[in-house]
Amino acid sequence: MTDVLTQPRPIRLKGRSFLALSLTPELPFEDWLARLDDLARRSAGFFLRRPVILDVEGLDIDRQQLRDLVGELSVRNVRVMGLEGARSALLGPDLPPAMTDGRPAADIEAPVSDQADRSQHVEAVAPSSPPPTQAPAPQASVMPSMVVNRPVRSGQSIFFPEGDVTIVGSVASGAEIVAGGSIHVYGPLRGRAMAGTTGNASARIFCRKLEAELIAIDGFYKTADDLEPDLRGKPVQIWLDGETIKAATLG
């Protein structure tokens, strides 16, 4: 009985995934850091408490350069939790660990419809039936969505990498919406909205009143200073054309 009571409890290990921001630095680092400083200056708190992965794939650098870069980011309160695409020669105990198997989007299995099941069954029992003369139209995959029936207050964040996010209300300054799909805000958008964060360049941002601190689609962003003044305060849609963010009024 005593032996049972003194047995240590097992450590519980569970798999869990989180959305992290991926930074892709470019050479020379001085110029890239200057652009990063400009982004941070125009969107205060953008990197605050945000997990960051540093993607150094293809960069011709040595360990000291990487160490210096991580140090420069730390001075800017950008906490690098892992390195992606780093050669083994770049890794060391004084640097963040290597991260692998990063994926731009969660795998979503298209549901198999009952009709498809029945079709397969008919083909199995009646092999002599004539083949179809026209290929069936491919079924559209179902994109999950999230609806938030309340305003998003300052300091709050909504993360939904699986699909679209709809906010029935306003997004306050200092609030943040991050979606793998499009973002719809049925009210003033005063905070930050980042759509298509899992590699979806076709995602869009819609809002009833544009007053955003920052908007981004598939990693391309604009801060409040970059937005056209004549769009502010108006219902707007925002999309990505190549590597250029475009915006137009609605209605």
Backbone as CSV, one residue per row, in Angstrom:
resi,resn,N_x,N_y,N_z,CA_x,CA_y,CA_z,C_x,C_y,C_z
1,MET,0.835,-1.207,0.000,0.000,0.000,0.000,0.866,1.251,0.000
2,THR,1.943,1.215,0.848,2.849,2.364,0.927,3.557,2.592,-0.392
3,ASP,3.934,1.501,-1.065,4.628,1.634,-2.341,3.746,2.322,-3.371
4,VAL,2.478,2.011,-3.352,1.561,2.620,-4.322,1.445,4.112,-4.086
5,LEU,1.361,4.527,-2.821,1.195,5.939,-2.508,2.438,6.761,-2.833
6,THR,3.623,6.144,-2.762,4.844,6.909,-3.000,5.286,6.876,-4.455
7,GLN,4.534,6.203,-5.310,4.883,6.195,-6.727,4.739,7.598,-7.295
8,PRO,5.744,8.101,-7.996,5.599,9.445,-8.587,4.553,9.436,-9.682
9,ARG,3.872,10.552,-9.773,2.859,10.656,-10.824,3.543,10.828,-12.171
10,PRO,3.055,10.196,-13.212,3.688,10.342,-14.524,3.500,11.751,-15.070
11,ILE,4.477,12.187,-15.844,4.382,13.483,-16.500,3.475,13.353,-17.709
12,ARG,2.560,14.254,-17.822,1.597,14.194,-18.909,2.126,14.951,-20.121
13,LEU,2.244,14.283,-21.239,2.728,14.885,-22.477,1.597,14.894,-23.495
14,LYS,1.330,16.068,-24.054,0.247,16.172,-25.024,0.706,17.005,-26.219
15,GLY,0.324,16.585,-27.390,0.617,17.367,-28.579,-0.326,18.553,-28.683
16,ARG,0.230,19.688,-29.088,-0.604,20.878,-29.219,0.062,21.818,-30.214
17,SER,-0.702,22.459,-31.030,-0.142,23.380,-32.015,-0.624,24.790,-31.739
18,PHE,0.227,25.761,-32.050,-0.096,27.171,-31.861,0.282,27.931,-33.121
19,LEU,-0.371,29.038,-33.314,-0.052,29.893,-34.449,1.096,30.815,-34.068
20,ALA,2.159,30.789,-34.861,3.311,31.645,-34.612,3.572,32.502,-35.841
21,LEU,4.147,33.656,-35.594,4.514,34.541,-36.693,5.865,34.108,-37.239
22,SER,5.980,34.023,-38.555,7.238,33.632,-39.185,7.890,34.865,-39.794
23,LEU,9.112,35.138,-39.362,9.879,36.241,-39.923,10.924,35.693,-40.879
24,THR,11.010,36.288,-42.060,11.975,35.843,-43.067,12.970,36.972,-43.323
25,PRO,14.084,37.006,-42.608,15.043,38.104,-42.780,15.742,38.031,-44.130
26,GLU,16.220,39.185,-44.561,16.948,39.288,-45.824,18.278,39.976,-45.587
27,LEU,19.236,39.645,-46.422,20.547,40.294,-46.366,20.531,41.588,-47.185
28,PRO,21.254,42.611,-46.779,21.973,42.717,-45.498,21.005,42.925,-44.339
29,PHE,21.371,42.359,-43.195,20.480,42.409,-42.040,20.229,43.832,-41.558
30,GLU,21.199,44.720,-41.762,21.020,46.098,-41.290,19.807,46.747,-41.966
31,ASP,19.701,46.550,-43.264,18.573,47.134,-43.996,17.258,46.483,-43.574
32,TRP,17.295,45.160,-43.399,16.068,44.446,-43.012,15.617,44.883,-41.613
33,LEU,16.572,45.040,-40.701,16.222,45.483,-39.355,15.666,46.903,-39.374
34,ALA,16.188,47.744,-40.279,15.659,49.106,-40.386,14.194,49.083,-40.823
35,ARG,13.852,48.183,-41.759,12.454,48.060,-42.186,11.591,47.503,-41.056
36,LEU,12.167,46.575,-40.291,11.428,46.020,-39.145,11.169,47.107,-38.104
37,ASP,12.159,47.945,-37.868,11.977,49.050,-36.922,10.881,49.991,-37.400
38,ASP,10.832,50.192,-38.706,9.804,51.078,-39.255,8.414,50.488,-39.027
39,LEU,8.286,49.167,-39.233,7.001,48.518,-38.979,6.626,48.616,-37.509
40,ALA,7.581,48.354,-36.623,7.294,48.399,-35.191,6.931,49.813,-34.750
41,ARG,7.564,50.800,-35.364,7.271,52.182,-34.981,5.853,52.576,-35.368
42,ARG,5.409,52.077,-36.528,4.083,52.474,-37.005,2.976,51.584,-36.469
43,SER,3.324,50.484,-35.849,2.319,49.598,-35.255,2.845,49.124,-33.909
44,ALA,2.724,49.972,-32.937,3.281,49.679,-31.607,2.684,48.406,-31.043
45,GLY,3.542,47.578,-30.473,3.079,46.347,-29.856,2.830,45.213,-30.814
46,PHE,3.253,45.386,-32.073,2.979,44.347,-33.065,3.624,43.018,-32.681
47,PHE,4.844,43.071,-32.126,5.554,41.843,-31.778,5.432,41.489,-30.302
48,LEU,4.684,42.288,-29.560,4.611,42.086,-28.121,3.897,40.772,-27.798
49,ARG,4.538,39.936,-27.014,3.990,38.646,-26.553,3.601,37.735,-27.709
50,ARG,4.240,37.902,-28.841,3.890,37.085,-30.000,4.998,36.053,-30.255
51,PRO,4.653,34.766,-30.339,5.685,33.779,-30.672,6.163,33.968,-32.106
52,VAL,7.482,33.927,-32.274,8.081,34.211,-33.581,9.018,33.077,-33.978
53,ILE,8.885,32.639,-35.211,9.814,31.687,-35.819,10.660,32.448,-36.827
54,LEU,11.975,32.256,-36.769,12.885,32.935,-37.691,13.245,31.966,-38.822
55,ASP,12.814,32.291,-40.024,13.054,31.435,-41.187,14.309,31.925,-41.901
56,VAL,15.404,31.142,-41.805,16.679,31.530,-42.414,17.035,30.625,-43.582
57,GLU,16.048,30.009,-44.163,16.266,29.108,-45.296,16.962,29.857,-46.434
58,GLY,18.087,29.297,-46.917,18.764,29.850,-48.081,19.681,31.023,-47.811
59,LEU,19.789,31.471,-46.562,20.670,32.609,-46.258,22.111,32.129,-46.111
60,ASP,23.046,32.815,-46.765,24.461,32.472,-46.690,25.080,33.242,-45.523
61,ILE,24.925,32.710,-44.331,25.421,33.367,-43.122,26.124,32.332,-42.258
62,ASP,26.914,32.821,-41.296,27.540,31.917,-40.341,26.822,32.040,-38.993
63,ARG,27.315,31.236,-38.048,26.624,31.195,-36.760,26.687,32.530,-36.037
64,GLN,27.827,33.231,-36.158,27.949,34.506,-35.461,26.956,35.522,-36.004
65,GLN,26.787,35.530,-37.331,25.800,36.449,-37.917,24.396,36.134,-37.415
66,LEU,24.086,34.829,-37.339,22.765,34.445,-36.843,22.614,34.816,-35.375
67,ARG,23.676,34.598,-34.604,23.620,34.952,-33.187,23.398,36.462,-33.020
68,ASP,24.100,37.242,-33.824,23.925,38.698,-33.751,22.504,39.109,-34.134
69,LEU,21.961,38.445,-35.148,20.601,38.790,-35.574,19.585,38.483,-34.479
70,VAL,19.722,37.309,-33.857,18.810,36.960,-32.764,18.949,37.960,-31.619
71,GLY,20.192,38.392,-31.367,20.404,39.397,-30.331,19.756,40.733,-30.665
72,GLU,19.886,41.136,-31.936,19.258,42.394,-32.349,17.737,42.319,-32.213
73,LEU,17.162,41.169,-32.530,15.716,41.002,-32.388,15.302,41.012,-30.928
74,SER,16.133,40.412,-30.081,15.819,40.396,-28.648,15.806,41.811,-28.078
75,VAL,16.751,42.643,-28.535,16.769,44.043,-28.090,15.466,44.737,-28.464
76,ARG,14.880,44.315,-29.579,13.620,44.912,-30.054,12.394,44.213,-29.465
77,ASN,12.584,43.367,-28.461,11.496,42.621,-27.809,10.827,41.637,-28.743
78,VAL,11.571,41.172,-29.739,11.082,40.099,-30.606,11.719,38.801,-30.109
79,ARG,10.926,37.956,-29.508,11.420,36.734,-28.913,11.327,35.591,-29.910
80,VAL,12.472,35.121,-30.366,12.512,34.039,-31.351,12.440,32.705,-30.610
81,MET,11.377,31.947,-30.858,11.206,30.675,-30.170,11.781,29.495,-30.954
82,GLY,12.153,29.712,-32.222,12.719,28.620,-33.000,13.270,29.103,-34.317
83,LEU,14.150,28.285,-34.905,14.756,28.586,-36.197,14.265,27.576,-37.220
84,GLU,13.878,28.088,-38.348,13.417,27.210,-39.427,14.382,27.327,-40.602
85,GLY,14.689,26.207,-41.240,15.557,26.212,-42.417,17.017,26.445,-42.114
86,ALA,17.442,26.277,-40.856,18.838,26.526,-40.484,19.679,25.279,-40.723
87,ARG,20.859,25.488,-41.327,21.783,24.370,-41.487,22.288,23.937,-40.117
88,SER,22.723,22.687,-40.042,23.194,22.174,-38.750,24.395,22.962,-38.245
89,ALA,25.212,23.524,-39.180,26.378,24.299,-38.766,25.983,25.599,-38.066
90,LEU,24.758,26.035,-38.258,24.312,27.281,-37.639,23.751,27.077,-36.240
91,LEU,23.418,25.863,-35.906,22.731,25.608,-34.646,23.720,25.514,-33.495
92,GLY,23.260,25.827,-32.331,24.094,25.739,-31.146,23.253,25.910,-29.906
93,PRO,23.810,25.547,-28.743,23.035,25.646,-27.502,22.686,27.070,-27.122
94,ASP,23.414,28.046,-27.681,23.132,29.439,-27.345,22.132,30.068,-28.300
95,LEU,21.532,29.267,-29.167,20.563,29.772,-30.134,19.239,29.042,-29.956
96,PRO,18.151,29.625,-30.433,16.861,28.922,-30.350,16.913,27.586,-31.092
97,PRO,16.084,26.650,-30.706,16.128,25.314,-31.325,15.605,25.334,-32.758
98,ALA,16.017,24.320,-33.492,15.550,24.179,-34.870,14.100,23.726,-34.880
99,MET,13.335,24.285,-35.779,11.930,23.911,-35.939,11.767,23.278,-37.317
100,THR,11.054,22.197,-37.369,10.814,21.519,-38.634,9.325,21.244,-38.787
101,ASP,8.980,20.848,-39.984,7.610,20.434,-40.291,6.613,21.582,-40.151
102,GLY,7.096,22.815,-40.274,6.151,23.919,-40.293,5.299,23.849,-41.549
103,ARG,4.072,24.106,-41.406,3.166,24.036,-42.558,2.321,25.292,-42.608
104,PRO,2.029,25.762,-43.816,1.295,27.009,-43.940,-0.162,26.894,-43.562
105,ALA,-0.714,25.699,-43.557,-2.130,25.548,-43.242,-2.379,24.155,-42.703
106,ALA,-3.395,24.080,-41.881,-3.783,22.779,-41.371,-4.401,21.941,-42.481
107,ASP,-4.125,20.660,-42.417,-4.716,19.770,-43.398,-6.204,19.632,-43.147
108,ILE,-6.982,19.809,-44.191,-8.434,19.681,-44.075,-8.884,18.624,-45.056
109,GLU,-9.451,17.586,-44.542,-9.902,16.512,-45.403,-11.295,16.831,-45.927
110,ALA,-11.431,16.775,-47.241,-12.736,17.024,-47.826,-13.687,15.905,-47.437
111,PRO,-14.883,16.238,-46.964,-15.821,15.201,-46.551,-16.273,14.366,-47.745
112,VAL,-16.475,13.098,-47.505,-16.968,12.199,-48.542,-18.483,12.171,-48.467
113,SER,-19.123,12.580,-49.514,-20.569,12.677,-49.477,-21.223,11.308,-49.592
114,ASP,-22.479,11.236,-49.104,-23.237,9.991,-49.219,-23.443,9.616,-50.669
115,GLN,-23.598,10.649,-51.514,-23.822,10.366,-52.930,-22.601,9.679,-53.533
116,ALA,-21.401,10.140,-53.133,-20.199,9.504,-53.654,-20.117,8.063,-53.195
117,ASP,-20.520,7.811,-51.912,-20.512,6.443,-51.409,-21.458,5.569,-52.205
118,ARG,-22.661,6.121,-52.506,-23.641,5.321,-53.248,-23.130,5.037,-54.656
119,SER,-22.455,6.001,-55.262,-21.948,5.801,-56.611,-20.929,4.677,-56.636
120,GLN,-20.052,4.663,-55.610,-19.066,3.600,-55.545,-19.743,2.256,-55.362
121,HIS,-20.834,2.226,-54.581,-21.524,0.975,-54.338,-22.172,0.476,-55.622
122,VAL,-22.787,1.375,-56.394,-23.428,0.966,-57.642,-22.404,0.420,-58.614
123,GLU,-21.244,1.038,-58.695,-20.218,0.547,-59.602,-19.736,-0.827,-59.189
124,ALA,-19.767,-1.128,-57.907,-19.281,-2.412,-57.440,-20.249,-3.525,-57.795
125,VAL,-21.547,-3.260,-57.732,-22.506,-4.332,-57.971,-22.930,-4.394,-59.434
126,ALA,-22.661,-3.355,-60.220,-23.066,-3.382,-61.628,-21.900,-2.937,-62.505
127,PRO,-20.855,-3.776,-62.629,-19.681,-3.377,-63.390,-19.959,-3.234,-64.873
128,SER,-21.065,-3.817,-65.362,-21.331,-3.775,-66.792,-22.017,-2.492,-67.235
129,SER,-22.371,-1.597,-66.275,-23.033,-0.358,-66.655,-22.069,0.511,-67.435
130,PRO,-22.560,1.305,-68.417,-21.669,2.111,-69.256,-20.976,3.180,-68.436
131,PRO,-19.736,3.482,-68.805,-19.011,4.522,-68.061,-19.658,5.874,-68.292
132,PRO,-19.550,6.765,-67.361,-20.127,8.104,-67.540,-19.423,8.832,-68.680
133,THR,-20.212,9.574,-69.432,-19.662,10.304,-70.577,-19.036,11.621,-70.151
134,GLN,-19.345,12.095,-68.918,-18.807,13.365,-68.463,-18.324,13.237,-67.034
135,ALA,-17.128,13.710,-66.805,-16.562,13.611,-65.458,-17.369,14.465,-64.499
136,PRO,-17.642,13.965,-63.291,-18.403,14.767,-62.321,-17.622,16.004,-61.909
137,ALA,-18.371,17.058,-61.646,-17.726,18.294,-61.225,-17.103,18.111,-59.854
138,PRO,-15.884,18.635,-59.655,-15.258,18.491,-58.341,-16.041,19.230,-57.271
139,GLN,-16.123,18.625,-56.081,-16.858,19.224,-54.996,-15.989,20.254,-54.288
140,ALA,-16.569,21.407,-53.983,-15.831,22.448,-53.286,-15.585,22.036,-51.844
141,SER,-14.362,22.265,-51.383,-14.050,21.942,-50.008,-14.755,22.924,-49.075
142,VAL,-15.115,22.443,-47.907,-15.845,23.258,-46.951,-14.840,24.029,-46.090
143,MET,-14.890,25.351,-46.167,-13.990,26.190,-45.377,-14.658,26.510,-44.052
144,PRO,-14.067,26.115,-42.924,-14.677,26.445,-41.633,-14.630,27.940,-41.394
145,SER,-15.493,28.403,-40.533,-15.553,29.835,-40.241,-15.864,30.047,-38.768
146,MET,-15.555,31.253,-38.306,-15.839,31.632,-36.920,-16.637,32.926,-36.936
147,VAL,-17.693,32.983,-36.135,-18.497,34.192,-35.995,-18.389,34.663,-34.553
148,VAL,-17.982,35.916,-34.362,-17.836,36.503,-33.034,-18.948,37.537,-32.867
149,ASN,-19.900,37.243,-31.992,-21.079,38.113,-31.831,-20.868,39.150,-30.736
150,ARG,-19.753,39.798,-30.767,-19.475,40.840,-29.773,-18.330,41.697,-30.297
151,PRO,-18.203,42.900,-29.784,-17.033,43.711,-30.157,-15.761,43.082,-29.622
152,VAL,-14.664,43.332,-30.301,-13.351,42.862,-29.848,-12.646,44.057,-29.220
153,ARG,-12.417,43.973,-27.907,-11.880,45.114,-27.178,-10.366,45.204,-27.275
154,SER,-9.828,46.339,-26.895,-8.379,46.556,-26.930,-7.659,45.510,-26.078
155,GLY,-6.588,44.957,-26.630,-5.829,43.933,-25.927,-6.280,42.526,-26.215
156,GLN,-7.452,42.374,-26.828,-7.943,41.034,-27.153,-7.454,40.605,-28.533
157,SER,-7.291,39.309,-28.692,-6.862,38.743,-29.970,-7.780,37.590,-30.348
158,ILE,-8.130,37.547,-31.606,-8.908,36.430,-32.143,-8.018,35.710,-33.146
159,PHE,-7.708,34.442,-32.897,-6.883,33.640,-33.795,-7.753,32.514,-34.352
160,PHE,-7.792,32.421,-35.657,-8.541,31.329,-36.285,-7.848,30.975,-37.605
161,PRO,-6.786,30.173,-37.558,-6.030,29.862,-38.768,-6.761,28.942,-39.730
162,GLU,-7.896,28.377,-39.306,-8.564,27.407,-40.165,-9.396,28.050,-41.278
163,GLY,-9.867,29.288,-41.093,-10.755,29.827,-42.115,-11.121,31.277,-41.859
164,ASP,-12.361,31.658,-42.273,-12.811,33.043,-42.195,-13.224,33.414,-40.768
165,VAL,-13.107,34.689,-40.461,-13.576,35.232,-39.182,-14.535,36.372,-39.477
166,THR,-15.700,36.334,-38.859,-16.682,37.412,-38.980,-16.897,38.035,-37.604
167,ILE,-16.716,39.346,-37.526,-16.918,40.069,-36.269,-18.205,40.887,-36.406
168,VAL,-19.201,40.564,-35.594,-20.455,41.318,-35.603,-20.308,42.435,-34.567
169,GLY,-19.623,43.467,-34.970,-19.332,44.561,-34.063,-18.035,45.222,-34.475
170,SER,-17.428,45.917,-33.551,-16.227,46.681,-33.864,-14.979,45.952,-33.381
171,VAL,-13.846,46.357,-33.925,-12.531,45.873,-33.488,-11.777,47.110,-32.986
172,ALA,-11.544,47.168,-31.687,-10.985,48.376,-31.079,-9.505,48.521,-31.384
173,SER,-9.020,49.730,-31.202,-7.584,49.973,-31.311,-6.856,49.118,-30.278
174,GLY,-5.796,48.435,-30.731,-5.075,47.541,-29.844,-5.575,46.119,-29.872
175,ALA,-6.702,45.873,-30.529,-7.200,44.507,-30.696,-6.622,43.922,-31.988
176,GLU,-6.814,42.615,-32.142,-6.155,41.945,-33.259,-7.001,40.764,-33.734
177,ILE,-7.151,40.664,-35.065,-7.841,39.532,-35.671,-6.854,38.846,-36.611
178,VAL,-6.640,37.558,-36.423,-5.739,36.779,-37.270,-6.534,35.603,-37.825
179,ALA,-6.610,35.514,-39.144,-7.426,34.465,-39.769,-6.660,33.812,-40.906
180,GLY,-6.902,32.530,-41.078,-6.331,31.842,-42.231,-7.080,32.177,-43.505
181,GLY,-8.331,32.587,-43.377,-9.140,32.989,-44.528,-9.379,34.482,-44.521
182,SER,-10.587,34.879,-44.913,-10.925,36.298,-44.973,-11.432,36.796,-43.627
183,ILE,-11.457,38.121,-43.487,-11.941,38.756,-42.261,-13.069,39.709,-42.633
184,HIS,-14.187,39.589,-41.923,-15.358,40.442,-42.151,-15.650,41.163,-40.832
185,VAL,-15.683,42.473,-40.860,-15.951,43.251,-39.653,-17.164,44.137,-39.929
186,TYR,-18.266,43.840,-39.242,-19.499,44.618,-39.411,-19.531,45.758,-38.398
187,GLY,-18.512,46.589,-38.492,-18.372,47.719,-37.601,-17.046,48.388,-37.897
188,PRO,-16.649,49.355,-37.094,-15.348,49.996,-37.309,-14.201,49.023,-37.049
189,LEU,-13.230,49.048,-37.939,-12.011,48.256,-37.770,-10.900,49.221,-37.388
190,ARG,-10.577,49.253,-36.079,-9.567,50.202,-35.598,-8.277,49.498,-35.188
191,GLY,-8.325,48.200,-34.994,-7.135,47.457,-34.578,-6.393,46.883,-35.764
192,ARG,-5.849,45.694,-35.575,-5.070,45.033,-36.619,-5.854,43.852,-37.172
193,ALA,-5.808,43.693,-38.481,-6.492,42.572,-39.146,-5.514,41.914,-40.094
194,MET,-5.253,40.642,-39.873,-4.327,39.887,-40.702,-5.062,38.684,-41.270
195,ALA,-5.300,38.701,-42.563,-6.040,37.630,-43.244,-5.076,36.772,-44.056
196,GLY,-5.538,35.565,-44.376,-4.715,34.675,-45.207,-3.380,34.337,-44.595
197,THR,-3.319,34.249,-43.274,-2.027,34.075,-42.602,-1.416,32.699,-42.799
198,THR,-2.180,31.768,-43.315,-1.631,30.432,-43.555,-1.348,30.204,-45.025
199,GLY,-1.038,31.276,-45.742,-0.661,31.154,-47.140,-1.802,31.308,-48.113
200,ASN,-2.865,31.965,-47.701,-4.035,32.141,-48.560,-4.014,33.542,-49.168
201,ALA,-3.439,33.655,-50.364,-3.323,34.965,-51.014,-4.652,35.483,-51.545
202,SER,-5.664,34.635,-51.630,-6.969,35.071,-52.131,-7.868,35.609,-51.016
203,ALA,-7.402,35.566,-49.793,-8.203,36.078,-48.681,-8.398,37.587,-48.812
204,ARG,-9.481,38.079,-48.226,-9.781,39.508,-48.280,-10.172,40.001,-46.885
205,ILE,-10.163,41.312,-46.758,-10.618,41.958,-45.531,-11.756,42.897,-45.900
206,PHE,-12.868,42.735,-45.222,-14.031,43.605,-45.426,-14.340,44.289,-44.094
207,CYS,-14.657,45.564,-44.143,-15.053,46.235,-42.910,-16.052,47.346,-43.230
208,ARG,-16.867,47.673,-42.227,-17.868,48.715,-42.393,-17.250,50.111,-42.309
209,LYS,-16.158,50.207,-41.533,-15.528,51.519,-41.356,-14.033,51.300,-41.141
210,LEU,-13.221,51.721,-42.103,-11.785,51.457,-42.045,-11.065,52.534,-41.242
211,GLU,-10.532,52.093,-40.089,-9.673,52.963,-39.281,-8.547,52.113,-38.700
212,ALA,-8.069,51.151,-39.474,-7.174,50.113,-38.970,-5.786,50.659,-38.659
213,GLU,-5.166,50.024,-37.646,-3.766,50.315,-37.339,-2.858,49.581,-38.314
214,LEU,-3.278,48.396,-38.703,-2.481,47.578,-39.625,-3.403,46.557,-40.278
215,ILE,-3.208,46.369,-41.566,-3.902,45.286,-42.265,-2.848,44.460,-43.016
216,ALA,-3.093,43.167,-43.134,-2.137,42.285,-43.805,-2.885,41.143,-44.465
217,ILE,-2.376,40.730,-45.612,-2.897,39.559,-46.319,-1.714,38.722,-46.776
218,ASP,-1.697,37.475,-46.352,-0.646,36.530,-46.747,0.747,37.103,-46.487
219,GLY,0.913,37.813,-45.396,2.223,38.321,-45.009,2.557,39.701,-45.533
220,PHE,1.806,40.211,-46.492,2.028,41.569,-46.987,1.141,42.525,-46.175
221,TYR,1.711,43.605,-45.744,0.986,44.450,-44.814,1.027,45.917,-45.215
222,LYS,0.123,46.670,-44.616,0.130,48.118,-44.667,-0.232,48.616,-43.274
223,THR,0.454,49.656,-42.850,0.097,50.284,-41.582,-0.845,51.453,-41.854
224,ALA,-1.279,52.079,-40.782,-2.229,53.186,-40.925,-1.646,54.300,-41.792
225,ASP,-0.338,54.523,-41.679,0.294,55.585,-42.464,0.306,55.271,-43.954
226,ASP,0.243,53.964,-44.291,0.306,53.574,-45.703,-1.060,53.582,-46.388
227,LEU,-2.126,53.590,-45.592,-3.465,53.506,-46.177,-3.866,54.834,-46.814
228,GLU,-4.578,54.746,-47.917,-5.002,55.949,-48.614,-5.940,56.764,-47.727
229,PRO,-5.684,58.046,-47.559,-6.508,58.866,-46.644,-7.983,58.901,-47.042
230,ASP,-8.266,58.826,-48.342,-9.666,58.931,-48.755,-10.469,57.667,-48.448
231,LEU,-9.800,56.598,-47.990,-10.515,55.373,-47.622,-10.884,55.344,-46.139
232,ARG,-10.265,56.158,-45.367,-10.485,56.106,-43.929,-11.916,56.506,-43.574
233,GLY,-12.502,55.717,-42.666,-13.854,55.978,-42.232,-14.924,55.455,-43.166
234,LYS,-14.528,54.740,-44.207,-15.501,54.269,-45.204,-15.556,52.732,-45.221
235,PRO,-16.663,52.178,-45.730,-16.709,50.720,-45.919,-15.758,50.311,-47.038
236,VAL,-14.908,49.348,-46.744,-13.789,49.051,-47.641,-13.600,47.548,-47.756
237,GLN,-13.153,47.116,-48.924,-12.632,45.762,-49.078,-11.167,45.862,-49.479
238,ILE,-10.384,44.917,-49.003,-8.933,44.919,-49.213,-8.523,43.553,-49.721
239,TRP,-7.693,43.531,-50.732,-7.260,42.267,-51.308,-5.824,42.372,-51.754
240,LEU,-5.271,41.225,-52.192,-3.881,41.160,-52.609,-3.817,40.915,-54.105
241,ASP,-3.073,41.797,-54.815,-2.861,41.647,-56.251,-1.373,41.433,-56.472
242,GLY,-0.975,40.175,-56.649,0.453,39.879,-56.701,1.065,40.101,-55.327
243,GLU,1.986,41.053,-55.241,2.572,41.394,-53.947,2.149,42.799,-53.501
244,THR,1.040,43.282,-54.068,0.566,44.621,-53.749,-0.804,44.548,-53.092
245,ILE,-0.942,45.201,-51.955,-2.237,45.277,-51.288,-3.053,46.395,-51.919
246,LYS,-4.266,46.058,-52.309,-5.153,47.040,-52.910,-6.422,47.169,-52.064
247,ALA,-7.053,48.305,-52.157,-8.260,48.564,-51.375,-9.205,49.424,-52.187
248,ALA,-10.510,49.232,-51.948,-11.530,50.021,-52.640,-12.745,50.115,-51.745
249,THR,-13.489,51.162,-51.923,-14.707,51.333,-51.128,-15.771,50.351,-51.588
250,LEU,-16.665,50.008,-50.674,-17.776,49.113,-50.970,-19.033,49.930,-51.277
251,GLY,-19.817,49.429,-52.185,-21.091,50.036,-52.462,-21.031,51.260,-53.329
